[in-house]
Amino acid sequence: MENDVITLITTTNCHDEQGLYKESSRQEFEMMAQIQSAKRDEFYKAIYAGVNVQLMVTVNYRDYEAAVIQTEDGRKWHPAMVEYDNTTYRIVRAYRKRRKMELTLQEAE
């Protein structure tokens, strides 16, 4: 049951004068989601890989796809961050399960 509100954050990057990447635009997409603690198996596998997973979020696949930005040159920028309960998380894994997207989140530093 999707009963929490999250914000998916999609940013596009470009090169600055020195050739370094910089954020050129940021779009936020608010949607309903199901929030869960990280599953035991996911949690321990992530720790083994050096990642500290805090949450698992499930959203509707069409809502997730609406947050994908396609630039004029044809590049697609997928959401990279999630904001929930005044905390920003980094998406470390996005996995499609039929009509849902399961997002594995790590608190952003």
C-alpha positions as CSV (number, residue, x, y, z in Angstrom):
1,M,0.0,0.0,0.0
2,E,1.4,3.3,-1.1
3,N,0.7,5.7,1.7
4,D,3.8,7.9,2.0
5,V,4.8,10.9,-0.1
6,I,8.4,11.1,-1.5
7,T,10.1,13.4,-3.8
8,L,12.2,12.0,-6.6
9,I,15.0,14.3,-7.7
10,T,16.5,14.2,-11.2
11,T,19.5,16.4,-12.1
12,T,21.1,16.9,-15.4
13,N,24.8,17.7,-15.7
14,C,26.9,19.5,-18.2
15,H,30.6,20.6,-18.5
16,D,31.7,23.9,-17.2
17,E,34.5,26.0,-18.7
18,Q,37.2,23.8,-17.1
19,G,35.6,20.6,-18.4
20,L,34.3,19.5,-15.1
21,Y,30.7,18.3,-14.5
22,K,28.3,20.7,-12.9
23,E,24.6,20.4,-12.2
24,S,22.7,22.3,-14.9
25,S,19.1,21.6,-13.9
26,R,17.2,19.9,-11.1
27,Q,13.6,18.7,-11.2
28,E,11.6,17.3,-8.4
29,F,8.7,14.9,-8.8
30,E,6.4,14.3,-5.8
31,M,4.7,10.9,-5.7
32,M,3.1,8.3,-3.5
33,A,5.4,5.4,-2.3
34,Q,5.6,2.5,0.0
35,I,8.4,2.9,2.5
36,Q,10.1,-0.2,4.2
37,S,13.2,-0.8,6.2
38,A,16.0,-2.5,4.3
39,K,15.4,-6.3,4.1
40,R,17.8,-8.3,6.1
41,D,19.4,-9.9,3.1
42,E,19.7,-6.6,1.2
43,F,21.1,-4.9,4.3
44,Y,23.9,-7.4,4.9
45,K,24.8,-7.7,1.2
46,A,25.1,-3.9,1.1
47,I,27.3,-3.8,4.1
48,Y,29.5,-6.5,2.6
49,A,29.8,-4.3,-0.5
50,G,30.6,-1.2,1.6
51,V,27.2,0.5,1.3
52,N,25.0,1.4,4.2
53,V,21.4,0.9,3.1
54,Q,18.7,2.5,5.1
55,L,15.4,2.2,3.2
56,M,13.6,0.4,0.5
57,V,11.0,2.4,-1.4
58,T,8.5,1.1,-3.9
59,V,6.8,3.4,-6.4
60,N,4.6,3.0,-9.4
61,Y,6.7,2.4,-12.6
62,R,4.9,5.0,-14.6
63,D,5.5,7.6,-11.8
64,Y,9.2,6.7,-11.8
65,E,9.3,7.0,-15.6
66,A,7.7,10.5,-15.5
67,A,10.7,11.6,-13.4
68,V,13.2,10.6,-16.2
69,I,14.4,13.6,-18.1
70,Q,15.4,13.2,-21.8
71,T,17.7,16.0,-23.1
72,E,17.7,17.4,-26.6
73,D,20.8,15.3,-27.4
74,G,18.8,12.1,-26.6
75,R,20.4,11.4,-23.2
76,K,18.2,10.1,-20.4
77,W,18.7,11.2,-16.8
78,H,17.1,9.0,-14.2
79,P,16.3,10.1,-10.7
80,A,19.4,9.9,-8.4
81,M,18.0,11.2,-5.1
82,V,14.9,10.8,-3.0
83,E,13.7,13.2,-0.3
84,Y,11.6,11.7,2.4
85,D,10.8,12.9,5.9
86,N,13.2,15.9,5.6
87,T,16.1,13.6,4.7
88,T,17.8,13.2,1.4
89,Y,18.8,9.7,0.2
90,R,20.9,8.6,-2.7
91,I,19.4,5.8,-4.9
92,V,21.9,3.0,-4.9
93,R,19.8,0.6,-6.8
94,A,16.6,0.8,-8.9
95,Y,14.9,-2.5,-9.8
96,R,11.8,-3.0,-11.9
97,K,9.3,-5.5,-10.6
98,R,6.4,-5.6,-13.1
99,R,4.5,-2.4,-12.6
100,K,6.6,-1.2,-9.7
101,M,10.1,0.2,-9.2
102,E,11.9,-0.8,-6.1
103,L,14.5,1.8,-5.0
104,T,17.3,1.0,-2.5
105,L,18.3,4.1,-0.6
106,Q,21.4,5.3,1.3
107,E,21.4,8.5,3.3
108,A,23.2,11.2,1.3
109,E,26.2,12.8,3.0
